[in-house]
Amino acid sequence: MKRVYLDYAATTPIDKRVLEVMTPYMTDIYGNANSVHSYGREAAAAVDNARRTIADCINAKRTEIYFTSGGTEANNWAVKGTAIRYREETGRNHIITTQIEHPSLLESVKYMEKHGFDVTFLPVDSDGTVKPETLEKALTDKTVLVSVMTANNEIGTVQPVKELAETAHRRGALFHTDAVQAMSSMKIDVRDTNADLMSFSGHKIYGPKGIGVLFVKSGVKPDKFMIGGHQERTMRGGTTNVPAVVGMAEALRLTVEEMEENNKKVRALRDRFIERIGAEIPRIRVNGGMKNRVPQNANVTFEFIEGESLLLSLDLAGIACSSGSACSSGSLEPSHVLMAIGVPVEIAHGSIRFTFGKNTEENDVDYVVDVLKREVERLRKMSPLTSL
């Protein structure tokens, strides 16, 4: 049976070139990067080189890069560490985010709400875009932090983060962006974006799982998040995951170097997929706008069927995709992102996220479309909604 992976937004396979540079740090160069002997110094040198590589890739300073266990931790640290520290220093206690953020960000903000912070969840338009004027109206003199993701993990919408950051700064608020889904296909320049904090993750860019980055602009000082160690300049305790750090740096370097070529390929495959299903499968809708969208994403609603049933049918045919964020899988509730952009609840359950990657080929796309045609027709014949 043919197998096709179209869930690159959930995770990516590690690039063999990345694994190759990681392997020595799992076997021969195994010292603790905080040890003072030669074994430790070798590991520390690798971490310093990786930090410099990552900083160069996003136009940051080496001292602005902090390693975490992934995007979820980076988001938690950005929200909790910044809000707590600056409430103590400035008395500001208002956080602004959007209705379509990743669960790790939304739950962090809700946690702060339980601990005395006022929170505003900004609405988005039908494409999933936050308007700067919407943010402007929500800002107050008490706003301490604004957090808006660069690219949405479910529908792929790219936000005008530079304008949003400028809007937040005019009222004295800090600006954070979750760039986890953007890093694989967008050239990130933290100076141009003007973000104060930015989250990344290794396993979305063909790097290892369990490693992420929080960029913290010089002069911004969030509270310590993991205490009990002197790692990351005392800001984030815990033994440094040297192989993963080295792997993430190499993955990001390769991503930036090969981005134009990969984006051209992936966009063509995504567009072929959307064109074929639009012409060959009736009663579908592509969620989110096509203009400001990352090239690898196609979120599609198939009317009159349950998305979970379609997912299982596709899986039996060797096709991997998802109904939304992997971090919220298992929920019986319709996607909060689709609800926010106005997809009717009765059809939101029939939405599937297809995300393409550099290993996807044209025959994979054609196979998936052919299976979709068959399975959608079969499931609709069984659905009582079809006759309504």
Disulfide bonds with the S-S distance in Angstrom:
none
